[in-house]
């Protein structure tokens, strides 16, 4: 249904550590548009962390952004997953034993990810100020006050393969269902954030309502859909994917047989970064068709104004400059996957939760937003924000 007044949504895409780039864009918005009113927030993967943090704070928007900047700026890899020798070696031994001797046997506990993400849960609880049962109370407070219409996080349910969008919002919101994707009302907890951001294979799945969930970007073919279903008329989407030129797209990343890191990077891009561009293209085409129809013949369809913001440089290549500063054992393992044999370290860029790289992404995000500041201002003006 078309909203009675313009309704702005902020949509945060995935990308692991690349989520820091989104924070830089938010810092620009907070400085130039301190009274920004975006009542719909959606996020997936690392974007889920940013959406929840912005949506749960009760302080003014600029202060919420400052808190988020402080969180990402001081983040270290140890705050996300364990990289100490005992933990990494222990996981490697358990994986080797299970693959060689115990795989498929009943009663044997399955391995749940290559790393232990218990530190991430603790980091989120501190940042969001939630206690047992880890309910994020600030979201409901903002909804009840009218400052927020809805917040939605997307995760992938492993036992059915469905894409499930959890949302917390006003009573007027109706559930939606499409092939292999649907919505579900929920009271947001840290478990929902952990589920949406659980990178497949690397991070363990998270349990929500008795089911195991992984990263919401795995088969999210329509990343803009949650914002539209929740009633947005304008969507400001923040991608972490660099828009390569035709010449850059044809450039070889490696001249040798592709190392595992290159293959994994291609897969990760296809899962987490490419789909937003495809969905944006489909939306713009549909908008063109809808605008050509008289309003009486649109059958309930409405054009959606869209602005996509993205990095001006390749964040994978940028990650290569910071790779030597990774923890020694973790760096040794990633290099065994061939991260030094490819020009763009896309895999590393997803996992490089270290403060120097994250601060650089925040600076880049703010710079890119400033470069498009007038365009962003015009878009927000049309959205009534």
C-alpha positions in Angstrom: 0.0 0.0 0.0 1.2 3.5 -0.8 2.0 5.5 2.4 -0.1 8.6 3.1 3.1 10.6 3.2 6.7 10.1 2.0 8.4 7.4 4.1 12.2 7.0 4.1 14.0 3.8 4.6 17.7 3.2 5.2 18.8 -0.2 3.8 22.1 -1.6 5.0 23.7 -4.3 2.8 26.1 -7.0 3.9 29.9 -7.4 3.7 31.4 -8.4 7.0 34.0 -5.9 8.1 33.1 -3.7 5.1 30.1 -2.6 7.3 32.4 0.1 8.6 32.0 1.9 5.3 28.3 2.4 6.0 29.2 4.1 9.3 31.2 6.7 7.4 28.2 7.5 5.3 26.0 7.7 8.4 28.5 10.2 9.9 28.0 12.5 6.9 24.2 12.2 7.3 24.4 13.0 11.0 26.5 16.1 10.4 24.6 17.5 7.4 21.2 16.2 8.3 21.1 16.0 12.1 17.3 15.8 12.1 17.1 13.0 9.6 13.9 11.0 10.0 14.2 7.5 8.6 11.4 5.5 10.2 12.2 2.2 8.4 15.5 0.5 8.8 16.5 -2.8 7.2 19.8 -4.7 7.4 21.4 -7.9 6.5 24.7 -9.5 7.7 27.0 -6.7 9.0 24.3 -4.2 7.9 22.1 -5.8 10.5 24.4 -4.6 13.2 24.3 -1.0 11.9 20.5 -1.1 11.5 19.9 -2.3 15.0 22.3 0.2 16.6 20.7 3.1 14.8 17.2 1.8 15.5 17.7 1.1 19.2 19.1 4.3 20.5 16.9 6.7 22.3 19.4 9.6 22.0 19.3 12.0 19.0 20.4 10.7 15.7 23.9 12.3 15.7 24.7 10.8 19.1 23.6 7.4 17.9 25.9 7.7 14.9 28.8 8.9 17.2 28.3 5.8 19.3 28.4 3.6 16.2 31.5 5.3 14.9 33.2 4.7 18.3 32.2 1.0 18.2 33.6 0.3 14.8 36.7 2.6 15.2 37.9 0.7 18.3 36.9 -2.8 17.1 39.6 -5.4 16.9 39.4 -8.9 15.4 39.5 -10.3 18.9 36.2 -8.5 19.6 34.5 -10.5 16.8 36.0 -14.0 16.9 38.8 -15.7 18.8 42.2 -15.7 17.0 44.3 -17.0 19.9 46.5 -20.0 19.1 44.6 -22.3 21.4 41.2 -21.5 19.9 42.3 -21.7 16.2 44.4 -24.8 16.6 41.7 -26.4 18.6 39.1 -25.8 15.9 41.5 -27.1 13.2 42.1 -30.3 15.1 38.4 -30.8 15.7 37.6 -30.3 12.0 40.4 -32.7 11.0 39.2 -35.4 13.4 35.6 -35.0 12.3 36.4 -35.1 8.6 38.8 -38.1 9.0 37.1 -40.2 11.6 33.8 -39.0 13.0 31.9 -37.5 10.1 28.3 -38.7 9.8 28.3 -40.7 13.1 25.2 -40.3 15.2 25.7 -38.6 18.5 28.8 -36.8 17.5 28.5 -32.9 17.9 29.0 -31.3 14.5 31.5 -28.5 14.1 29.8 -25.1 14.0 32.0 -22.7 12.1 35.7 -22.2 11.6 35.9 -19.7 14.3 34.3 -19.0 17.7 32.1 -15.9 17.6 31.4 -15.7 21.3 33.3 -12.3 21.5 30.9 -10.8 18.9 27.9 -11.7 21.1 29.6 -10.0 24.1 30.5 -7.0 22.0 26.9 -6.6 20.7 25.5 -6.9 24.2 27.8 -4.2 25.5 27.1 -1.9 22.6 23.3 -2.3 22.6 23.0 -2.3 26.4 20.9 -5.5 26.6 20.8 -8.0 29.4 19.4 -11.5 29.6 17.4 -12.6 27.6 19.3 -10.2 25.4 16.2 -8.3 24.2 17.0 -5.0 22.5 14.6 -2.8 24.4 15.4 0.5 22.7 13.7 -0.6 19.4 10.3 -1.0 21.0 10.7 2.3 22.8 11.3 4.2 19.5 8.4 2.4 17.8 6.0 3.3 20.7 7.1 6.9 20.5 6.5 7.0 16.7 10.1 7.8 15.8 10.4 4.3 14.2 7.9 2.5 12.1 9.7 -0.8 11.7 13.1 -2.4 11.8 13.8 -5.6 9.8 16.7 -8.1 9.8 17.0 -10.9 7.3 18.5 -14.3 7.9 18.6 -17.7 6.2 16.9 -20.6 7.8 19.1 -23.6 7.2 16.6 -26.4 7.7 14.2 -25.2 5.1 16.5 -22.9 2.9 14.0 -20.0 3.3 14.9 -16.4 3.5 13.2 -15.1 6.6 12.9 -11.4 7.4 12.3 -10.7 11.1 10.6 -7.4 11.8 9.6 -5.4 14.8 7.2 -2.7 14.1 3.8 -1.1 14.5 0.6 -3.2 14.5 -0.4 -1.9 11.1 2.3 -3.9 9.3 1.1 -7.1 7.6 3.2 -10.2 7.0 4.3 -10.9 3.4 5.3 -14.1 1.6 7.0 -14.8 -1.7 8.6 -18.0 -3.1 11.3 -19.1 -0.6 11.1 -15.9 1.4 8.7 -14.6 4.0 8.4 -12.3 7.0 7.8 -12.9 10.7 7.1 -10.4 13.5 9.6 -10.7 16.3 10.9 -8.9 19.4 14.5 -8.3 18.4 17.3 -9.9 20.3 21.0 -10.3 19.9 20.2 -13.8 18.6 18.5 -12.2 15.5 21.6 -10.1 14.9 24.0 -13.0 15.3 21.8 -15.1 12.9 21.7 -12.4 10.2 25.5 -11.9 10.4 26.6 -15.5 10.6 29.0 -15.8 7.6 28.5 -19.3 6.2 31.3 -21.8 7.1 33.3 -19.2 8.9 30.8 -18.2 11.6 28.6 -20.7 13.4 24.8 -20.6 12.8 22.6 -18.9 15.4 19.5 -20.5 17.0 16.3 -18.5 16.9 12.9 -19.9 18.0 14.3 -23.4 17.9 15.7 -23.2 14.3 19.3 -22.6 13.0 19.9 -19.5 10.9 22.8 -18.2 8.9 23.7 -15.0 7.1 20.7 -13.4 5.5 22.5 -12.6 2.3 22.9 -16.3 1.2 19.9 -16.3 -1.1 18.4 -12.8 -0.6 17.5 -12.1 -4.3 15.5 -9.0 -3.3 17.4 -7.1 -0.7 15.3 -4.0 -1.2 12.0 -5.9 -0.7 11.8 -5.6 3.1 11.9 -1.8 3.0 9.2 -1.7 0.3 6.9 -4.2 2.1 7.2 -2.1 5.3 5.9 0.9 3.4 8.9 2.9 2.2 8.3 5.4 -0.6 12.0 6.3 -0.7 14.9 3.9 -0.1 18.5 5.0 0.6 20.5 1.8 0.2 24.1 1.6 1.3 26.2 -1.0 -0.5 29.7 -2.1 0.3 30.5 -3.2 -3.3 32.7 -1.1 -5.5 31.1 -0.4 -8.9 33.8 -1.6 -11.3 34.1 -0.1 -14.8 33.9 -2.4 -17.9 37.7 -2.3 -18.2 38.1 -3.2 -14.5 35.6 -6.0 -14.7 37.6 -7.6 -17.6 40.9 -7.3 -15.6 42.4 -10.6 -14.4 42.7 -10.9 -10.7 45.3 -13.7 -11.0 47.2 -15.3 -14.0 47.7 -18.6 -12.2 45.3 -21.3 -11.3 42.7 -19.6 -9.0 43.7 -20.1 -5.4 40.9 -21.0 -2.8 40.8 -17.3 -1.6 39.9 -16.1 -5.1 37.2 -18.7 -5.5 35.8 -18.0 -2.0 35.9 -14.2 -2.8 33.9 -14.7 -6.0 31.3 -16.7 -4.1 31.1 -14.2 -1.3 30.6 -11.3 -3.7 27.9 -13.3 -5.5 26.1 -14.0 -2.2 26.5 -10.7 -0.3 27.3 -7.9 -2.7 26.1 -8.4 -6.2 22.4 -8.9 -5.6 21.7 -5.4 -4.4 22.8 -4.1 -7.8 20.6 -6.5 -9.6 17.6 -5.7 -7.5 18.2 -1.9 -7.9 18.3 -2.4 -11.7 15.0 -4.4 -11.6 13.4 -1.7 -9.4 14.4 1.1 -11.8 13.0 -0.8 -14.8 9.7 -1.4 -12.9 9.5 2.2 -11.9 9.8 3.2 -15.5 6.9 0.9 -16.5 4.7 2.0 -13.6 5.1 5.7 -14.4 4.0 5.1 -18.0 0.7 3.7 -16.7 -2.3 5.8 -15.7 -2.8 5.5 -11.9 -6.1 3.6 -12.4 -4.3 0.9 -14.3 -1.3 0.3 -11.9 -3.1 -2.5 -9.9 -1.7 -1.3 -6.6 1.9 -0.9 -7.8 3.7 2.3 -7.0 7.1 3.7 -8.0 9.8 3.6 -5.4 12.4 6.4 -5.3 15.9 4.8 -4.9 19.4 6.1 -4.2 22.3 3.6 -3.9 25.5 4.7 -2.3 28.7 2.7 -2.7 32.5 2.8 -2.3 34.5 4.9 -4.8 37.4 2.4 -4.6 37.8 -1.4 -4.4 37.6 -2.3 -0.7 39.1 -5.7 -1.5 42.3 -4.1 -2.9 42.4 -1.7 0.0 42.3 -4.6 2.4 45.5 -5.9 0.9 47.4 -2.9 2.3 46.4 -3.9 5.9 46.7 -7.6 5.6 50.3 -7.7 7.0 48.9 -6.4 10.4 46.5 -9.3 10.9 47.2 -11.6 13.9 50.1 -13.9 13.0 48.5 -17.3 13.1 45.3 -16.0 11.4 47.4 -14.3 8.7 49.4 -17.6 8.2 46.1 -19.5 7.6 44.6 -17.0 5.2 47.8 -16.8 3.2 47.7 -20.6 2.8 44.4 -20.0 1.0 46.2 -17.8 -1.5 45.2 -14.3 -0.4 48.6 -13.0 -1.6 48.2 -14.5 -5.0 45.2 -12.3 -6.1 45.0 -8.6 -6.7 41.8 -8.0 -4.7 41.6 -9.6 -1.3 37.8 -9.8 -1.1 37.9 -12.6 1.4 40.2 -10.7 3.7 38.1 -7.6 3.4 35.1 -9.4 4.9 37.1 -10.7 7.9 39.5 -7.8 8.6 37.9 -6.5 11.8 40.9 -4.5 12.9 40.7 -0.8 13.8 43.2 0.7 11.3 41.3 -0.8 8.3 37.9 0.0 9.8 38.9 3.6 10.5 40.0 3.9 6.9 36.6 2.6 5.7 34.8 5.1 7.9 36.9 7.9 6.4 36.2 6.7 2.9 32.5 6.4 3.5 32.3 9.9 4.8 34.4 11.2 1.9 32.2 9.5 -0.7 29.0 10.8 0.9 30.4 14.3 0.9 31.2 14.0 -2.8 27.6 13.2 -3.4 26.3 15.5 -0.7 24.0 17.6 -2.9 22.5 14.6 -4.6 21.8 13.0 -1.2 20.3 16.3 0.1 18.0 16.5 -2.9 16.9 12.9 -2.4 16.2 13.4 1.3 14.3 16.5 0.6 12.0 14.6 -1.8 11.5 12.1 1.0 10.4 14.8 3.4 13.5 14.3 5.6 
